[in-house]
Amino acid sequence: MQAVLWRRYGPPESLTLGEVPMPHPGQGEIRIRVHATTVTSGDARLRGCRGAGLFWLPLRLAFGLFQPRHPIPGMEFAGEVEALGPGVTSFALGERVFGLAPRGAHAEYLTMPADGCVARQPTTLTHAEAAALPFGALTALIFLRDVAQIRTGERLLVHGAAGAVGVHVVQLARYFGLEVTAVASARHAALLRGLGAAHVLDRATQDFTLGERRHDVVLDAVGGTSPQRARRVLAPRGRHVFVNFGARELAQMLWTRLRPGPRVLCGYAGGSQADLLTLRDLAEAGALRPVIGQEMPLARIAEAHALVDSGQKCGALVLRVVPPVIPA
Ligand SMILES: NC(=O)c1ccc[n+]([C@@H]2O[C@H](COP(=O)([O-])OP(=O)(O)OC[C@H]3O[C@@H](n4cnc5c(N)ncnc54)[C@H](OP(=O)(O)O)[C@@H]3O)[C@@H](O)[C@H]2O)c1
């Protein structure tokens, strides 16, 4: 089968397309014919193991100390169940599924545990749309529900609102009854209003820390906001949540636990089947819609990574593995 090959940590060009043996589903696993996958900010970060700061060593220990241990990258996918391993009864052959694999999604076929982060696709979505959902939406759900512990009626400001995480934070926060202020480049204003943001600030010309409005939660989806400055627009018991964080934010999280006033919070988003099912239901109910900024064939993998590196990605960047069938 064709797959993206990840032989060394490096720039986008270090990824190439090649032939590898077909994977076989083991006990409790399914094999998925991948129709669409994505390049996420997580894929780009792992590719070069760059910007990892204090996570450099844990990442290298998890993914390979000197070179990637697993030769195929990629996490998000949508496709069809093509083979069942022994003991699998929860999926049927031909069923359309989507999810988040630990690795190996940038390929024509992927095997993963049937009880992993995989579920039947929302019936309302195409393969490309379904592939655009899990990474950003799972992260948004976990950070809003478990890290920020949001409550209906609160005011939330999201910085980096047009990224894969941000577009889902806007939609889920709105769904849970929060008033959302989105901070992003001006070109994304109409999109963010359409997703449910009550207010949109242009990050190039409007400093959100100088605003009059007080927020219960400032959620920084991309990094770079300052807790000292954000305090000005946070409620007395507000939370400043970092999705992308390093040693400085972790130290601030500990420091703000010890004193009164707004808290700094960091966290980690895994991916469970139960949370994916919640998001599937929300998508089917029309409460959550995927945002695809760019779409290209798998063969343009290096170009896709360069685009993610540029910080210009909006929503998800989808890679087509199987070309869509155009109706006659
Ligand atoms: N802790 C966890 O478990 C976890 C889980 C998932 C992701 N993450 C991290 O979360 C971060 C965001 O992920 P993502 O997938 O949403 O990223 P993304 O899709 O690549 O974000 C792209 C967006 O970021 C905005 N942006 C770029 N540079 C910016 C800057 N200097 N200041 C403000 N906004 C900027 C751009 O918006 P505009 O064009 O509108 O400016 C762009 O639309 C990544 O660093 C990722 O590693 C962490």
The ligand as a Tripos MOL2 file, in Angstrom:
@<TRIPOS>MOLECULE
LIG
   48    52     1     0     0
SMALL
NO_CHARGES

@<TRIPOS>ATOM
      1 N1         -2.3110   20.2800   25.0970 N.am      1 LIG1
      2 C1         -2.8420   19.4700   24.1970 C.2       1 LIG1
      3 O1         -3.2620   18.3430   24.5150 O.2       1 LIG1
      4 C2         -2.9980   19.9310   22.7780 C.ar      1 LIG1
      5 C3         -3.8950   19.2730   21.9210 C.ar      1 LIG1
      6 C4         -4.0460   19.7510   20.6270 C.ar      1 LIG1
      7 C5         -3.3010   20.8450   20.2020 C.ar      1 LIG1
      8 N2         -2.3920   21.4130   21.0440 N.ar      1 LIG1
      9 C6         -1.5980   22.5740   20.6140 C.3       1 LIG1
     10 O2         -2.5180   23.6250   20.4100 O.3       1 LIG1
     11 C7         -2.0020   24.5190   19.4570 C.3       1 LIG1
     12 C8         -3.1010   24.9410   18.4910 C.3       1 LIG1
     13 O3         -3.4730   23.8510   17.7100 O.3       1 LIG1
     14 P1         -4.3070   24.0550   16.3870 P.3       1 LIG1
     15 O4         -4.3770   22.7070   15.7660 O.co2     1 LIG1
     16 O5         -5.5540   24.7830   16.6260 O.co2     1 LIG1
     17 O6         -3.3190   24.9730   15.5260 O.3       1 LIG1
     18 P2         -3.5250   25.4870   14.0440 P.3       1 LIG1
     19 O7         -4.7590   24.9410   13.4420 O.co2     1 LIG1
     20 O8         -2.2520   25.2530   13.3120 O.co2     1 LIG1
     21 O9         -3.7030   27.0700   14.2830 O.3       1 LIG1
     22 C9         -3.6040   27.8900   13.1880 C.3       1 LIG1
     23 C10        -4.1660   29.2540   13.5700 C.3       1 LIG1
     24 O10        -3.3270   29.8580   14.5430 O.3       1 LIG1
     25 C11        -3.4000   31.2630   14.3990 C.3       1 LIG1
     26 N3         -2.0920   31.8250   14.6800 N.ar      1 LIG1
     27 C12        -0.9230   31.5330   14.0670 C.ar      1 LIG1
     28 N4          0.0750   32.2370   14.6380 N.ar      1 LIG1
     29 C13        -0.4710   32.9770   15.6280 C.ar      1 LIG1
     30 C14         0.0240   33.9040   16.5730 C.ar      1 LIG1
     31 N5          1.3180   34.2180   16.6150 N.pl3     1 LIG1
     32 N6         -0.8430   34.4610   17.4440 N.ar      1 LIG1
     33 C15        -2.1520   34.1730   17.4220 C.ar      1 LIG1
     34 N7         -2.6910   33.3030   16.5460 N.ar      1 LIG1
     35 C16        -1.8590   32.7140   15.6610 C.ar      1 LIG1
     36 C17        -3.8250   31.5220   12.9780 C.3       1 LIG1
     37 O11        -4.9850   32.3110   13.0590 O.3       1 LIG1
     38 P3         -5.1410   33.7220   12.3220 P.3       1 LIG1
     39 O12        -4.7590   33.4620   10.8940 O.co2     1 LIG1
     40 O13        -6.5610   34.0390   12.5330 O.co2     1 LIG1
     41 O14        -4.2230   34.6400   13.0060 O.co2     1 LIG1
     42 C18        -4.1900   30.1460   12.3910 C.3       1 LIG1
     43 O15        -5.4930   30.1440   11.8610 O.3       1 LIG1
     44 C19        -0.8110   23.8320   18.8180 C.3       1 LIG1
     45 O16         0.3720   24.4100   19.3470 O.3       1 LIG1
     46 C20        -0.9300   22.3950   19.2760 C.3       1 LIG1
     47 O17         0.3410   21.7720   19.4060 O.3       1 LIG1
     48 C21        -2.2350   20.9860   22.3250 C.ar      1 LIG1
@<TRIPOS>BOND
     1     1     2 1
     2     2     3 2
     3     2     4 1
     4     4     5 ar
     5     4    48 ar
     6     5     6 ar
     7     6     7 ar
     8     7     8 ar
     9     8     9 1
    10     8    48 ar
    11     9    10 1
    12     9    46 1
    13    10    11 1
    14    11    12 1
    15    11    44 1
    16    12    13 1
    17    13    14 1
    18    14    15 2
    19    14    16 1
    20    14    17 1
    21    17    18 1
    22    18    19 2
    23    18    20 1
    24    18    21 1
    25    21    22 1
    26    22    23 1
    27    23    24 1
    28    23    42 1
    29    24    25 1
    30    25    26 1
    31    25    36 1
    32    26    27 ar
    33    26    35 ar
    34    27    28 ar
    35    28    29 ar
    36    29    30 ar
    37    29    35 ar
    38    30    31 1
    39    30    32 ar
    40    32    33 ar
    41    33    34 ar
    42    34    35 ar
    43    36    37 1
    44    36    42 1
    45    37    38 1
    46    38    39 2
    47    38    40 1
    48    38    41 1
    49    42    43 1
    50    44    45 1
    51    44    46 1
    52    46    47 1
@<TRIPOS>SUBSTRUCTURE
     1 LIG1         1 GROUP 0 **** ****
